[in-house]
């Protein structure tokens, strides 16, 4: 493994799901939590605030489709407020309720059915993810970048932000070449670390110094 990659993984090699307290597994609860986090991170708001809001929502009982749907709109607004997600709190509270209902209606509350529906094709999976309000191309990238940890058929998934981070660190930018830098099980963490390097010049400087 390249020395820069080793240092990057040591300093920033954790997924955003891990930071939100999600133990990512190919299980309904964990995948729904990742979808919630994706929705929150898709807005023009800092990752730290999105992570904090996700933790508050999960603590309030919104960690499953049924639990999120059972929360009142005001309870969702209040949880977002405690996470300082105040700029988009009202529209997001509505969107999260609709998303929870959509997961229940289309997938029976179990997002493990999405790969089956998509035929394990990343392009088709992207289309299905965009059916959820609030998730556009950026959200698709966030979800797939993290989900590759448990859905091997998405690998390697390095979106534009991750490739920007790789370029900043002087690493290859082609996804297949980047994938050769770490074991398959670490691809999600590596991609997240590259995104952090793209967003944080100080981190990138520390890793390359």
Kinemage of the C-alpha trace (Angstrom):
@kinemage 1
@onewidth
@group {chain A} dominant
@subgroup {mainchain}
@vectorlist {calphas} color= white
{ca unk a 1} P 0.000 0.000 0.000
{ca unk a 2} L 1.251 3.466 -0.922
{ca unk a 3} L 2.637 5.450 2.045
{ca unk a 4} L 0.205 8.313 1.338
{ca unk a 5} L -2.713 5.873 1.303
{ca unk a 6} L -1.593 4.371 4.609
{ca unk a 7} L -1.360 7.796 6.216
{ca unk a 8} L -4.724 8.869 4.775
{ca unk a 9} L -6.423 5.739 6.063
{ca unk a 10} L -4.854 6.223 9.490
{ca unk a 11} L -5.997 9.845 9.730
{ca unk a 12} L -9.358 9.778 7.901
{ca unk a 13} L -10.227 6.180 7.077
{ca unk a 14} L -13.733 5.933 8.457
{ca unk a 15} L -17.040 6.037 6.654
{ca unk a 16} L -19.603 8.732 7.297
{ca unk a 17} L -21.975 5.961 8.362
{ca unk a 18} L -19.537 4.992 11.119
{ca unk a 19} L -19.391 8.604 12.267
{ca unk a 20} L -23.183 8.668 12.483
{ca unk a 21} L -23.117 5.606 14.725
{ca unk a 22} L -24.303 3.220 12.005
{ca unk a 23} L -22.807 -0.270 12.018
{ca unk a 24} L -23.239 -0.810 8.315
{ca unk a 25} L -24.441 -4.307 7.465
{ca unk a 26} L -26.589 -5.773 4.723
{ca unk a 27} L -29.589 -5.525 7.022
{ca unk a 28} L -32.822 -3.489 6.765
{ca unk a 29} L -32.191 -1.182 9.728
{ca unk a 30} L -28.628 -0.302 8.826
{ca unk a 31} L -29.449 0.317 5.164
{ca unk a 32} L -32.377 2.569 6.055
{ca unk a 33} L -30.185 4.567 8.424
{ca unk a 34} L -27.693 5.018 5.586
{ca unk a 35} L -30.519 6.253 3.365
{ca unk a 36} L -31.543 8.781 6.041
{ca unk a 37} L -27.945 9.960 6.390
{ca unk a 38} L -27.681 10.232 2.607
{ca unk a 39} L -30.793 12.395 2.478
{ca unk a 40} L -29.438 14.688 5.179
{ca unk a 41} L -26.002 14.977 3.563
{ca unk a 42} L -27.515 15.773 0.170
{ca unk a 43} L -28.481 19.280 1.300
{ca unk a 44} L -26.034 22.165 1.173
{ca unk a 45} L -25.082 21.776 4.792
{ca unk a 46} L -21.917 20.632 6.543
{ca unk a 47} L -21.299 16.923 6.964
{ca unk a 48} L -20.872 17.457 10.714
{ca unk a 49} L -24.374 18.921 11.061
{ca unk a 50} L -25.865 16.162 8.904
{ca unk a 51} L -24.166 13.533 11.076
{ca unk a 52} L -25.411 15.197 14.254
{ca unk a 53} L -28.969 15.402 12.893
{ca unk a 54} L -28.865 11.735 11.882
{ca unk a 55} L -27.837 10.710 15.385
{ca unk a 56} L -30.691 12.759 16.862
{ca unk a 57} L -33.251 11.217 14.504
{ca unk a 58} L -32.048 7.698 15.287
{ca unk a 59} L -32.149 8.471 19.000
{ca unk a 60} L -35.745 9.656 18.625
{ca unk a 61} L -36.761 6.350 17.043
{ca unk a 62} L -36.308 7.192 13.369
{ca unk a 63} L -33.842 4.430 12.623
{ca unk a 64} L -36.328 2.212 10.782
{ca unk a 65} L -38.910 3.023 8.105
{ca unk a 66} L -41.756 2.277 10.510
{ca unk a 67} L -40.127 4.263 13.301
{ca unk a 68} L -39.503 7.283 11.074
{ca unk a 69} L -43.077 7.177 9.771
{ca unk a 70} L -44.428 6.978 13.312
{ca unk a 71} L -42.595 10.130 14.377
{ca unk a 72} L -44.796 13.166 13.987
{ca unk a 73} L -43.657 15.911 11.644
{ca unk a 74} L -42.932 18.092 14.698
{ca unk a 75} L -40.900 15.339 16.344
{ca unk a 76} L -38.758 15.104 13.233
{ca unk a 77} L -38.366 18.892 13.145
{ca unk a 78} L -37.358 18.895 16.808
{ca unk a 79} L -34.769 16.142 16.286
{ca unk a 80} L -33.293 18.022 13.331
{ca unk a 81} L -33.195 21.168 15.443
{ca unk a 82} L -31.277 19.402 18.203
{ca unk a 83} L -28.759 18.418 15.545
{ca unk a 84} L -28.588 22.095 14.439
{ca unk a 85} L -30.041 21.138 11.054
{ca unk a 86} L -32.224 24.224 11.138
{ca unk a 87} L -31.951 25.745 7.678
{ca unk a 88} L -33.854 22.924 5.996
{ca unk a 89} L -35.591 21.387 9.002
{ca unk a 90} L -39.234 21.730 7.943
{ca unk a 91} L -38.866 20.550 4.350
{ca unk a 92} L -36.519 17.772 5.450
{ca unk a 93} L -38.940 16.572 8.122
{ca unk a 94} L -41.602 16.208 5.447
{ca unk a 95} L -39.218 14.521 3.027
{ca unk a 96} L -38.013 11.969 5.586
{ca unk a 97} L -41.577 10.957 6.385
{ca unk a 98} L -42.346 10.490 2.700
{ca unk a 99} L -39.131 8.536 2.212
{ca unk a 100} L -39.945 6.167 5.075
{ca unk a 101} L -43.382 5.502 3.584
{ca unk a 102} L -41.843 4.923 0.152
{ca unk a 103} L -39.393 2.366 1.564
{ca unk a 104} L -42.282 0.552 3.205
{ca unk a 105} L -44.542 0.707 0.150
{ca unk a 106} L -42.011 -0.266 -2.540
{ca unk a 107} L -39.564 -2.449 -0.634
{ca unk a 108} L -41.624 -3.772 2.258
{ca unk a 109} L -39.371 -1.792 4.603
{ca unk a 110} L -36.310 -3.747 3.461
{ca unk a 111} L -33.769 -2.017 1.195
{ca unk a 112} L -32.076 -5.346 0.519
{ca unk a 113} L -34.759 -5.622 -2.141
{ca unk a 114} L -33.328 -2.646 -4.029
{ca unk a 115} L -30.365 -4.602 -5.484
{ca unk a 116} L -32.789 -7.301 -6.613
{ca unk a 117} L -35.035 -4.682 -8.238
{ca unk a 118} L -31.953 -3.136 -9.867
{ca unk a 119} L -30.572 -6.457 -11.078
{ca unk a 120} L -27.402 -5.472 -9.196
{ca unk a 121} L -26.720 -2.904 -11.889
{ca unk a 122} L -25.237 0.340 -10.470
{ca unk a 123} L -26.906 2.490 -13.130
{ca unk a 124} L -30.343 1.063 -12.421
{ca unk a 125} L -29.712 1.322 -8.672
{ca unk a 126} L -28.976 5.019 -9.153
{ca unk a 127} L -32.330 5.469 -10.894
{ca unk a 128} L -34.151 3.736 -8.039
{ca unk a 129} L -32.373 5.819 -5.407
{ca unk a 130} L -33.335 9.025 -7.229
{ca unk a 131} L -36.979 8.047 -6.834
{ca unk a 132} L -36.660 9.087 -3.186
{ca unk a 133} L -37.358 12.805 -2.784
{ca unk a 134} L -34.262 14.744 -1.846
{ca unk a 135} L -31.817 12.269 -3.368
{ca unk a 136} L -30.272 13.398 -6.624
{ca unk a 137} L -26.945 12.554 -8.264
{ca unk a 138} L -25.001 13.737 -5.198
{ca unk a 139} L -27.110 11.568 -2.916
{ca unk a 140} L -26.644 8.562 -5.173
{ca unk a 141} L -22.885 9.032 -4.918
{ca unk a 142} L -23.011 9.315 -1.120
{ca unk a 143} L -25.154 6.202 -0.730
{ca unk a 144} L -23.244 4.025 -3.188
{ca unk a 145} L -19.843 5.170 -1.949
{ca unk a 146} L -20.762 3.961 1.536
{ca unk a 147} L -22.898 0.962 0.549
{ca unk a 148} L -20.053 -0.613 -1.421
{ca unk a 149} L -18.802 -1.788 1.984
{ca unk a 150} L -21.685 -4.282 2.112
{ca unk a 151} L -22.789 -4.483 -1.539
{ca unk a 152} L -19.780 -5.834 -3.492
{ca unk a 153} L -21.558 -5.394 -6.825
{ca unk a 154} L -21.128 -1.610 -6.462
{ca unk a 155} L -17.337 -1.851 -6.242
{ca unk a 156} L -15.273 0.065 -6.963
{ca unk a 157} L -17.297 3.231 -6.376
{ca unk a 158} L -15.239 6.417 -6.423
{ca unk a 159} L -17.378 9.424 -7.283
{ca unk a 160} L -16.165 12.806 -8.512
{ca unk a 161} L -15.453 14.058 -4.977
{ca unk a 162} L -13.372 10.998 -4.132
{ca unk a 163} L -11.438 11.314 -7.396
{ca unk a 164} L -10.849 14.998 -6.646
{ca unk a 165} L -9.325 13.975 -3.327
{ca unk a 166} L -7.160 11.390 -5.053
{ca unk a 167} L -5.908 14.012 -7.501
{ca unk a 168} L -5.123 16.406 -4.647
{ca unk a 169} L -3.030 13.685 -2.995
{ca unk a 170} L -1.230 12.748 -6.203
{ca unk a 171} L -2.921 9.342 -6.382
{ca unk a 172} L -4.406 7.712 -9.494
{ca unk a 173} L -7.894 8.934 -10.300
{ca unk a 174} L -9.156 5.973 -12.320
{ca unk a 175} L -11.512 3.947 -10.082
{ca unk a 176} L -9.930 0.584 -10.908
{ca unk a 177} L -6.450 1.880 -10.152
{ca unk a 178} L -7.627 3.423 -6.899
{ca unk a 179} L -9.261 0.129 -5.953
{ca unk a 180} L -5.868 -1.558 -6.201
{ca unk a 181} L -4.563 0.633 -3.377
{ca unk a 182} L -6.578 -1.043 -0.575
{ca unk a 183} L -8.230 -4.401 0.177
{ca unk a 184} L -11.818 -4.689 -1.076
{ca unk a 185} L -13.183 -4.558 2.481
{ca unk a 186} L -11.664 -1.077 2.928
{ca unk a 187} L -12.989 0.520 -0.265
{ca unk a 188} L -15.832 2.351 1.499
{ca unk a 189} L -13.488 3.785 4.115
{ca unk a 190} L -10.926 4.716 1.460
{ca unk a 191} L -13.525 6.502 -0.663
{ca unk a 192} L -14.783 8.466 2.355
{ca unk a 193} L -11.212 9.394 3.286
{ca unk a 194} L -10.600 10.690 -0.232
{ca unk a 195} L -13.748 12.823 -0.003
{ca unk a 196} L -12.451 14.315 3.239
{ca unk a 197} L -9.147 15.101 1.514
{ca unk a 198} L -11.054 16.822 -1.290
{ca unk a 199} L -12.913 18.994 1.209
{ca unk a 200} L -10.117 19.654 3.690
{ca unk a 201} L -6.891 21.166 2.358
{ca unk a 202} L -5.332 20.941 5.819
{ca unk a 203} L -5.920 17.176 5.931
{ca unk a 204} L -4.548 16.757 2.420
{ca unk a 205} L -1.461 18.757 3.347
{ca unk a 206} L -0.912 16.705 6.473
{ca unk a 207} L -1.163 13.439 4.553
{ca unk a 208} L 1.268 14.520 1.811
{ca unk a 209} L 3.812 16.269 4.051
